[in-house]
Amino acid sequence: MQALVFTLIPVAAVLLGSLVAVTRRPSEAVVSAMQHLAAGVVFAAAAVEILPQVMHKGSPIATFIGGAIGIIVMLSLKAIEGRAKGPIAMLGAVGVDILIDGLVLGLAFIAGGKAGILLTIALTLEVLFLGLTVTTELGETIRSKARIVAITVGIALLLPIGAALATPVALLPPIIIAGFLSFGLMALLYLVTEELLVEAHEKPDTPLISAMFFIGFLGLLLIEEILS
């Protein structure tokens, strides 16, 4: 239940991003800086909270199986997204991304309340960017701003659905939970290396923009220490 409540924060971020995008599209520099910041925060959340949980479970087989499944799923999703064309295909790909984000957030809360809170912060920044992107893409084919925002927020509601799917995992044996956490770790690393940073580097870059990655990483470390 706690995970479902916290998913409302990134859903609100998607709504905010969508409302901003239908009124005034941020500059490429701002978007790139946001992507770097989100990548740093997500990477820190994965390294500080999820990775230690996986290692402390002490199950190499579960770690390998869960991680391997995570890699296969995320790379398969990348292949599907590469072939996707048109707004419907784009919405489908983003919807799967959001669903997996919700699943990973739910898994984080299984690892611990602090892990869930930190990952909520990380994913809020990530989906804020997704709200901007989806709204901009839809704006090319849909004239109604209200309809664009409604569709974008509708996709964001897949977040709590994904978190709900993770809830039964808490009832499973520890070794199975370790496999799921390993899956979530791979999904987060993919999000950083193959989505956020790749897309950020497609735009004009400056030392200040690149520094946002490390600012995000350091910021989450400080939050983690404060919450300890």
Secondary structure, DSSP 4 states (H G I P E B T S, - for coil): -HHHHHHHHHHHHHHHHHHHHHH-PPPHHHHHHHHHHHHHHHHHHIIIIIHHHHHHH--HHHHHHHHHHHHHHHHHHHHHHHH--HHHHHHHHHHHHHHHHHHHHHHHHHH-HHHHHHHHHHHHHHHHHHHHHHHHHHTTT---HHHHHHHHHHHHTHHHHHHHHHGGGGGS-HHHHHHHHHHHHHHHHHIIIIIIHHHHTTS---HHHHHHHHHHHHHHHHHHHHH-
